[in-house]
Amino acid sequence: MNTLLLESSTIVDGEAVISGRQHQHLTEVQKVVVGDRLRVGEINGQLGSALITATDEHRTRLSLSLTEAPPLPIPLTLVLALPRPKMLRRILQTVAAMGVKKIHLVNASRVEKSYWQSPMLKSDAIRQQLILGLEQARDSQLPEFQLHPLFKPFVEDQLPALAEGQLALVAHPYTEDRCPVEIAQPTMLAVGPEGGFIPYEITKLHSCGFKSVHIGSRILRVETAIPALLSRLFPL
């Protein structure tokens, strides 16, 4: 945890009291004591520093100075076929850390139906993974996310408007076109499940203006392909 992110509700008159996971990390991992300073931020607010003014077995009290703007996001919207829940946790942390601020989790033919019943899809669970990614990257702006359990209605009724005015790309290894490098325009990137989108789904995405691109002949896991694609499109 490179930055401690605080809920707005915990901040009162420039001070905050933390407990639970964050308190445990500070005391057991970072081994902070009264008088130490650490990097903090308010979720969807400013970043800065905090002075530890008191700590005990259950809580830590902080005096805050939040004066720094968060880093700029990358201009990318991610359309992601729902992966396995364990993989989803890692992917959410990764994309939040890399600056993605809009995420659409969608269904696809090769997505197991059971994945949509996972507790990982509860709003609080997704939000927690995104916060972990932000803490890693010293960012405070929480990404937006939406769930779309039906592929065809999403692609036909919502995706064209969402993709309008953006460079629309779909990661697909069976194409001749390479993924562009270091672009400077708003982009929507669609990434399929393990095994990829089926031909019908690729055709539907093409009908919305998406272009199929690849990043090489190697077939990568989704959790590996996404940071590779983001680093290619928007080098840090």
C-alpha positions in Angstrom: 0.0 0.0 0.0 1.9 3.1 -1.3 -1.0 5.5 -0.5 -3.6 5.1 2.3 -7.0 6.0 0.7 -9.7 7.3 3.0 -13.4 7.4 2.6 -14.8 11.0 2.8 -17.0 9.9 5.6 -14.0 9.2 7.8 -12.5 12.7 7.4 -13.7 15.4 9.9 -12.0 18.8 10.3 -8.8 17.7 8.7 -8.5 14.5 10.8 -9.3 10.8 10.2 -9.5 7.7 12.3 -8.9 4.4 10.6 -9.4 0.8 11.6 -9.6 -2.7 10.1 -7.4 -3.6 7.1 -5.8 -0.3 6.8 -5.0 0.0 10.5 -3.6 -3.5 10.5 -1.4 -2.8 7.5 0.0 0.4 9.1 0.8 -1.2 12.4 1.9 -4.7 11.4 3.5 -4.2 8.0 4.7 -0.6 8.0 5.1 -0.6 11.8 4.3 3.1 12.1 4.4 5.0 15.4 3.1 8.3 16.6 5.0 11.1 14.8 5.5 9.2 11.5 4.2 10.6 8.2 2.7 8.7 5.3 1.1 9.4 1.9 -2.7 9.5 2.0 -5.6 10.5 -0.2 -9.3 11.0 -0.1 -11.2 8.7 -2.5 -12.3 10.8 -5.4 -10.4 13.7 -3.9 -7.0 15.2 -3.3 -3.7 13.4 -2.3 -1.2 14.5 0.3 0.3 13.5 3.6 -0.7 12.6 7.1 0.8 12.8 10.5 0.1 10.0 12.9 -1.1 11.6 16.1 -2.3 8.5 18.0 -2.5 4.7 17.7 -3.6 1.8 19.7 -4.6 -1.9 19.2 -7.7 -1.0 17.1 -7.3 2.4 15.6 -4.9 5.0 14.2 -5.6 8.7 14.2 -4.3 10.9 11.4 -3.9 14.7 10.9 -4.2 15.3 7.2 -2.8 17.7 4.6 -4.5 17.0 1.2 -3.2 19.5 -1.4 -2.1 17.4 -4.4 -4.1 16.6 -7.5 -4.2 12.9 -8.5 -2.4 11.7 -11.6 -4.1 12.1 -15.0 -6.0 9.0 -16.2 -5.4 7.3 -19.5 -8.2 8.1 -22.0 -9.3 4.5 -22.4 -12.6 2.7 -21.7 -12.2 -1.1 -21.1 -14.8 -3.5 -22.3 -13.9 -6.8 -20.7 -15.6 -10.2 -21.0 -16.1 -11.4 -17.5 -13.1 -13.5 -16.4 -12.8 -16.0 -13.6 -13.4 -14.3 -10.2 -9.9 -14.8 -9.0 -8.5 -13.4 -12.2 -11.0 -10.5 -12.1 -9.6 -9.4 -8.7 -6.1 -9.1 -10.2 -7.3 -7.4 -13.4 -9.3 -4.8 -11.5 -6.3 -3.9 -9.4 -4.1 -3.7 -12.5 -6.3 -1.5 -14.6 -7.0 0.8 -11.7 -3.3 1.1 -11.0 -2.6 1.9 -14.7 -5.1 4.7 -14.9 -8.2 3.2 -16.5 -11.4 5.0 -15.3 -14.2 3.4 -17.2 -14.8 -0.4 -17.1 -17.6 -2.4 -18.7 -17.8 -6.1 -17.7 -19.7 -8.0 -20.4 -20.9 -11.5 -21.1 -19.6 -13.6 -24.0 -20.1 -17.1 -25.3 -17.0 -18.5 -23.6 -17.8 -16.9 -20.2 -19.0 -19.5 -17.7 -22.5 -18.8 -16.5 -21.5 -19.4 -12.9 -19.1 -16.4 -13.0 -22.2 -14.1 -13.0 -23.2 -15.6 -9.6 -19.9 -14.8 -7.9 -19.9 -12.6 -4.8 -17.0 -10.9 -6.5 -19.5 -9.0 -8.7 -21.1 -7.2 -5.8 -20.5 -3.5 -6.0 -18.6 -3.4 -2.7 -16.3 -6.3 -3.7 -15.4 -4.7 -7.1 -14.9 -1.3 -5.4 -12.5 -2.8 -2.9 -10.3 -4.3 -5.6 -10.2 -1.0 -7.5 -9.2 0.8 -4.3 -6.3 -1.7 -3.8 -5.1 -0.8 -7.3 -5.3 2.9 -6.6 -3.4 2.6 -3.4 -0.6 0.8 -5.2 -0.4 3.5 -7.9 -0.8 6.6 -5.6 -4.1 7.6 -7.3 -7.4 8.6 -5.7 -9.9 8.7 -8.5 -12.1 5.6 -8.4 -13.0 4.1 -11.8 -16.6 3.7 -12.9 -17.8 0.2 -13.7 -20.9 -1.3 -15.2 -22.1 -5.0 -15.6 -23.7 -6.2 -18.8 -24.9 -9.9 -18.4 -26.4 -10.0 -22.0 -23.9 -9.5 -24.8 -26.3 -8.8 -27.8 -28.4 -6.1 -26.1 -25.3 -4.4 -24.8 -23.6 -4.4 -28.2 -26.7 -3.4 -30.2 -28.3 -0.9 -27.8 -25.5 0.7 -25.8 -22.1 0.1 -27.3 -22.4 2.2 -30.5 -23.1 5.4 -28.5 -20.4 4.5 -25.9 -17.8 4.1 -28.7 -18.8 7.2 -30.7 -15.9 9.5 -31.3 -13.3 7.0 -30.0 -10.8 4.7 -31.5 -12.5 1.3 -31.1 -10.2 -1.7 -30.9 -10.8 -5.4 -30.1 -7.9 -7.6 -29.1 -8.0 -10.6 -31.4 -5.0 -12.7 -32.2 -6.4 -14.0 -35.5 -6.0 -10.8 -37.5 -3.2 -9.2 -39.6 -3.4 -5.8 -38.0 -1.0 -4.9 -35.2 -2.2 -2.9 -32.2 -1.2 0.8 -32.6 1.5 2.2 -30.4 1.5 5.4 -28.3 -1.8 6.9 -29.4 -3.1 10.2 -28.3 -6.9 9.9 -28.7 -9.7 8.5 -26.6 -9.9 4.8 -27.1 -12.3 1.9 -26.3 -10.6 -1.5 -26.0 -12.6 -4.7 -26.0 -10.9 -7.8 -24.5 -12.5 -11.3 -24.7 -12.5 -14.2 -22.3 -10.0 -17.0 -22.2 -10.2 -18.5 -25.7 -11.3 -15.1 -27.1 -14.5 -13.8 -28.6 -16.2 -16.2 -31.0 -16.6 -15.1 -34.7 -20.2 -14.0 -34.2 -19.1 -11.7 -31.3 -16.2 -10.3 -33.4 -18.6 -9.6 -36.2 -21.0 -7.7 -33.9 -18.1 -5.6 -32.5 -17.0 -4.9 -36.1 -20.5 -3.6 -36.8 -20.1 -1.1 -34.0 -16.9 0.2 -35.6 -14.3 -1.9 -33.7 -11.1 -2.9 -35.5 -9.4 -6.2 -34.6 -5.8 -5.9 -33.6 -3.1 -8.2 -32.2 0.1 -7.8 -30.2 2.0 -10.8 -31.5 1.7 -14.5 -32.2 1.8 -15.6 -28.6 -1.5 -16.3 -27.0 -1.6 -14.6 -23.6 -3.8 -15.0 -20.6 -6.3 -12.1 -20.2 -4.6 -10.8 -17.1 -1.3 -10.7 -19.0 -2.7 -9.3 -22.3 -4.4 -6.3 -20.7 -1.4 -4.6 -19.2 0.6 -5.4 -22.4 -2.1 -3.7 -24.5 -2.4 -0.7 -22.2 1.4 -0.2 -22.1 1.5 -0.4 -25.9 -1.4 2.1 -26.4 -0.5 4.5 -23.6 3.2 4.0 -22.4 3.5 5.2 -18.8 
